[in-house]
Amino acid sequence: MIARTQPVRFAASLGAALLLTLFSAAPATAATEIDGVHFADSVAIDDTTVPLRAGRLYRYTVFRVYVGALYVPEDVAPEAVLTADVPKRLELEYLRAISADDFRKSGNRLLEDQQDAETLAALADRLETFNAAYRDMEAGDRYALEYRPGHGTRLLQNGTPLVEVSGRDFAEA
């Protein structure tokens, strides 16, 4: 069993690799069950209905960790998911408990691996605000990362908004 006090490296897969992997998985169908977890066929982001495009179970070694669903407009190609200025949402249901501190540590490690020092400096204040919003998660809880063009990136826990930070650059990072 994974101890909650150890950094959780699998939580860091919220980046580009996760999104591209989701798109390479079997496309979502009208059945919104992904490995036993139910997701909506679409979500409303402001005035836009955004369809479920893909979903997948993620494992860390032999442990089932979370099931992810990606909501992106149909006209967005997989390689454009991170840069498209369109409403989009990544929703993850956790199958194990993960601490807020583990989310912060692994998210920061992921960004440090993927971004240069100048980008990290430009994001620092917003990243600190975003990281402060993380909560401990139990099995069955959901986080959603939702980008709203002209507004920013929201973090929702079980449908409740926790924080929103501005900037398309933050969403792309």
Buried (B, 14 or more C-beta within 10 A) or exposed (E): EBEEEEBBBBBBBBBBEBBBBBBEBEEBEEEBEBEEBEBEEBBEBEEBEBBBBBBBBBEBEEEBBBBBBBBBBEEBEBEEBBEBEBBBBBBBBBBBBBBBBBBBBBBBBBBEEBBEEEBBEBBEEBBEBBBEBBBBBEEEBBBBBBBBBEBBBBBBBEEEEBBBBBBBEBBBB
